Amino acid sequence: MSDRIVHVLGFAGSLRKGSYNRAVLRAAGELLPDAMTLETFDIAPIPPYDYDIEVMGFPEPVVRFRDRITAADALLIVTPEYNYSMPGVLKNAIDWASRSGDHRPLDGKPVGLMGASPGMAGTARAQAHLRMTCVCTNMLPLSRPEVLIGQAPAKFDEELRLTDEGTRQRIRDLLVALRDWTLKLRPLP
């Protein structure tokens, strides 16, 4: 294990204050392994993508998002599942981050995926669609372990603290794997 620190930028594809996915992202911050930091980013201020706006210059929330992605060694994306896919606000944020020929902050970025849903399958379909978007943007998603949190209401308390120890362990395992994957992909000094 390298002594180098892996800085991760995490964001959730849900805007709801009482979101299980935002709670999963907070839990990840409590479960970080050694040699890893987590910065979170709120995608709510990012406007809908519009090429006419892009040609006039990226809006300030988009500039901040792209800058934070560039500064990160890896990404942690937490997605709900809406209509068998990821939410539009998450896809929108990724669309903005993928734009511009000279600077593509997502290119080659290691990424871990997680998600929570009240349904039985967790966010399996949303994560499958998110993986397809990773291919197009040349992000490098971690294959395993998968964190697909089904029946989410039973795994959180009233304050949206993740109380299910099995789920907490899967998140720990994913974070360790993301740290190790990122260091493996990092060029040697």
CORCOR-V823700 format. One record per run of one state. SS is the DSSP state (H for helix, E for strand, L for the rest). FROM is the first residue (numbers start at 1). TO is the last residue. If there is no record, write none. Layout:
ss:SS from:FROM to:TO
ss:SS from:FROM to:TO
//
This chain:
ss:L from:1 to:5
ss:E from:6 to:12
ss:L from:13 to:19
ss:H from:20 to:30
ss:L from:31 to:35
ss:E from:36 to:40
ss:L from:41 to:42
ss:H from:43 to:45
ss:L from:46 to:50
ss:H from:51 to:56
ss:L from:57 to:59
ss:H from:60 to:71
ss:L from:72 to:73
ss:E from:74 to:78
ss:L from:79 to:81
ss:E from:82 to:82
ss:L from:83 to:84
ss:E from:85 to:85
ss:L from:86 to:87
ss:H from:88 to:98
ss:L from:99 to:109
ss:E from:110 to:116
ss:L from:117 to:123
ss:H from:124 to:137
ss:L from:138 to:139
ss:E from:140 to:141
ss:L from:142 to:146
ss:E from:147 to:149
ss:L from:150 to:151
ss:H from:152 to:155
ss:E from:156 to:156
ss:L from:157 to:161
ss:E from:162 to:162
ss:L from:163 to:164
ss:H from:165 to:185
ss:L from:186 to:189
//
